[in-house]
Amino acid sequence: MKSVRNTICTAAIILLLASTAASPQQIEPSAGGEPFEKIQSDFAEAYNRKDVPAMAAFFSENAVRVTPAGVFRGREAIGRELQRVSVDLGLHDYSVKRMVSRLEGHVVFNAGEWQAKLSDGKQYHGYYSALLVREGDGVKIFGETTNVALPYALTPVRGKMK
């Protein structure tokens, strides 16, 4: 009897761990409606065109962007950093997969995973979170945080983005 109970407990723990590891991969529907959904794809298109003024325009005038390179305050500073990363460093083939989207009052919180390549072809990926707000008739990024993750080979749980 004790052996059966141990087997059931072990199976329950394995199922719990398996469902916990899989849950970050589930994509939630976008909160806030179509304008909040569209900003993500429009930003990625501008990024891949290396259109720095268009990328910077997605941020509110007093936005804050936190990256591994530092904290950038205001649309102008964010634009300079986007220039450095997308044009000067040659980051390209940028894509993003939103995994979490929550509406709280007038703010949408999104989080997910990004990937891109440098001009030498080396693949990078990381995670982001963003606060989106309505500004006039549009939507702007009020705050964004990005990181660069360890290479896939060094991460024990992660697989490649699908």
Secondary structure, DSSP 4 states (H G I P E B T S, - for coil): -HHHHHHHHHHHHHHHHHHHHHGGGPPPPPSS-HHHHHHHHHHHHHHHHT-HHHHHHTEEEEEEEEETTEEEESHHHHHHHHIIIIIIS--EEEEEEEEEEEEETTEEEEEEEEEEE-TT--EEEEEEEEEEEEETTEEEEEEEEE--PPPGGG-SS-----
